[in-house]
Amino acid sequence: MASRNAQRPNILWISTHDINPHLGCYAGIYPDAAYACTPNLDRMAGEGVRYDNALATTPVCGPSRSAIITGMYPTAIGTMHMRTKAVPPAEVRPIPEILRGAGYYCTNNAFTDYQFHTPATVFDDFGPQAHWRNRPDPDQPFFAMFHGMVTHESQIYTDDERFAHNTRRLTAAQRHDPDAAPVPPVYPDTPVFRQAVARYNDLITAMDYWAGDILDQLAEDGLAHNTLVIFWSDHGRGFPREKRWPYECGLRVPLIARWPGKLAPGTHRTAPVCTMDLAATMPAVAGLPVPAYMQARPLFDAAGVHAPVRDYIFGHRDRMGETEDTVRTVRDARFRYLRNLHPDRPYMQHQEYADQVASTWQELRTMRFQEAGALNLGLLPTLLTPAQRHFLSTTKPPEELYDLTADPYETNNLAADPAYAGELLRLSEALDAWGAAYPDLGMLPEAELLQSRRPTGRFAWTEAPQVSSANGLLTATCATPGGVIGWTDIPPGHEASSDQEDPLAAIKNAAGDPEEDGRAWRLYTGPFSSPVPGPLWFRAHRIGFLASRETAYPKE
């Protein structure tokens, strides 16, 4: 294995939740980034490439992560609603599974949330213990994914005890003063928003410590020279009008890549890029063909040469929990265009989770209620600015157009301005062309989509593998199109035991984390010789289906 993999780089993903490019290295590039304190990620940016205009496909985690792990637009494979359990086309496979099949040791320390149940064949190791250090062959290339939760929206609004725990490593000088907090003009400048902005930035600093630890481990192991490191966030900040809305602040994310000897240090890329393209980049840098079905394109190749830029970056908003809405958007280097397919619905519909948890949501609701009190007295409301009040309107315009250079917070809608009619038409036609090229499943009523996925109302079973032996080699096949087979020498009944129920079981199930059965499943890639004298067990997986029943060989 060592010689076959000698030229393949290791790959390390360090990702986080719910942040915009509020890192020190983005000061002067993204609004208010100078307020941040992120020495470790700033150093990584200085050693690699900073992408100044990186954009997610979706302003919420599940659909965005679906795009990154599959290289497919969520609207094209039915993963656009937050949350769902989709049935992508049979050929679609998660990137770690593709790399694993090519000899990579693939790990994930926490969290999947890809809008489908993650098969056991995707990772060699999953869970808090997962690490490249666990691979049995130190010469085997690895694809290690580390995901941090400390910047998640919920942690901005948690209780003081939990927040103190999350930020325990920060020095006094690193803590962000609410009195100095930069509150964007789309929000009222109140103590609630100031505290939320300060807390958000404190959590980013806490995340920076964690990211620095991982980078230090890589250096300690002598692996930094041959490891491509990617840092990214899934979407924008957990504030109203940001997370869950496909404006710039909902879609714009930090993206940093470091690859010694391949990517020039201290450089930056200004052209817009899409985080979905990470999916195509990984096989490209590993010297593997990019799957033909992918809609993603490599950001750069195995030599570190950047690919031609995209003319347009597309995004969307669909059902968010119980909130029903449909928005499509496209952005070029300067303008963002949005098409609101339900202009009769408010921007800020009720969203049970955020309305219950987020003080910033509650603050906006309260101030709008107080403004209604002024109207009750026959007075003009004055607590909110017109832009802030607009977001709380009961309707929204069918189209929006923003000049991101002149108006980074997207408060001046140019859609009705004759001077920008040409830009409006150009971007509208680009959005139409995108919808025609990649059929938009978000245009279907969700009940109809679910019925087409599962006509019986139940998950279909993957067909059990058929196993045979010839010339000392075992061959396994699965009759289900798209079925991927895993095998193990650990017999059934070895499930991990615990005296306590897992408090995160419901979240893990909703996120679609791999089944925890206490058995290590290897990925079947072709005929092989059994490594043990006893029986082996085979199970097939098809994304969106239930895993098959097990096949023992030889039969017990």
FENDAGI-V159363 format. One line per field, one symbol per residue. phi: phi as a letter, one per 40 degrees, with the letter a starting at -180 (. if undefined). A space follows every 50 residues. Layout:
# FENDAGI-V159363
phi: ???
This chain:
# FENDAGI-V159363
phi: .dccbdccccbbbbbabfbcccbdccdgbbdgccccbacccccccccabb ccbcbccacacdcccdcccbgbcdccbgbccbbabcbcddccbcddcccc cchccbbacagbgbgaccccccbcabhcccacccccbccccbbbbbbcbc cdddccbcccccccccbccccdcccccdcbcccdccbccbdccccccccd ccccccccdccccccccccdcgbccbbcbbbabcacccbdgbdgbccdcc bcbcabbbadgbbccgbabcccbbcdcdccccccccgbccdcccccbcca bccgcccdcccbbbaabbdbgcccaabbaabbcbbbbbbccbccbccbcc bdcccccccccccccccccccccccdcgbccbcbcdcccdccccbaccbb bbccccbccfbbcccccdcbcccccccccccccccccbdcccccdccccc cccbdcgbcccccccbbbbafgbcbbbbccdgcbbbaabccdgbdcbacb cccbdccccccgcdccbgbcbcccbidacdcbcccbbbabbbdgbccccc bcaccc
